[in-house]
């Protein structure tokens, strides 16, 4: 199985970069379990949960932005 998620950031959060068009859907689905920061046409999603990070990657793969 290919590696789809790297190590957490130094503060223990998994960080994902996604297109802004998915912002409201992410908040509706994951609410208090994620932190969403807006940066122009991009949103930065942070979560402490590896399971949630992997679920977001699998479910919203076409919205992921390269680093």
C-alpha positions in Angstrom: 0.0 0.0 0.0 1.4 3.4 -1.0 2.1 5.9 1.7 -0.6 8.6 1.6 0.2 10.6 4.7 3.5 11.9 6.1 4.5 12.5 9.7 2.6 15.0 11.8 3.9 18.5 12.2 6.0 19.3 15.3 2.9 20.2 17.3 1.3 16.9 16.4 -1.2 18.0 13.7 -1.6 16.5 10.3 -1.7 19.3 7.7 -3.5 19.1 4.4 -3.8 21.8 1.7 -7.0 21.8 -0.3 -9.0 23.9 -2.7 -11.3 26.5 -1.0 -14.4 25.2 -2.8 -14.5 22.3 -0.4 -14.3 24.4 2.8 -18.0 24.4 3.8 -18.3 20.7 3.2 -15.3 19.9 5.3 -16.7 22.0 8.2 -20.1 20.4 7.9 -18.6 16.8 8.0 -15.8 17.2 10.5 -16.8 20.3 12.5 -14.8 20.5 15.8 -12.4 17.8 14.8 -10.5 19.9 12.3 -9.1 23.5 12.1 -9.5 25.3 8.8 -7.5 28.3 7.8 -8.3 30.3 4.6 -5.5 31.5 2.4 -6.9 33.0 -0.9 -8.1 30.1 -3.1 -6.6 27.5 -0.7 -7.5 26.2 2.7 -5.2 24.7 5.2 -6.8 21.8 7.2 -5.2 20.7 10.5 -6.3 17.7 12.5 -4.7 15.7 15.3 -6.4 12.5 14.1 -4.5 10.3 11.5 -7.8 8.6 10.7 -9.6 11.8 9.8 -6.6 13.0 7.7 -6.6 9.8 5.7 -10.4 9.9 5.3 -10.2 13.5 4.0 -7.4 12.5 1.6 -9.3 9.6 0.2 -12.7 11.3 0.0 -11.5 14.7 -1.4 -8.4 13.6 -3.4 -9.3 15.7 -6.4 -9.3 18.9 -4.2 -5.8 18.3 -2.8 -3.2 20.9 -3.8 0.5 20.1 -4.2 2.9 21.7 -1.7 
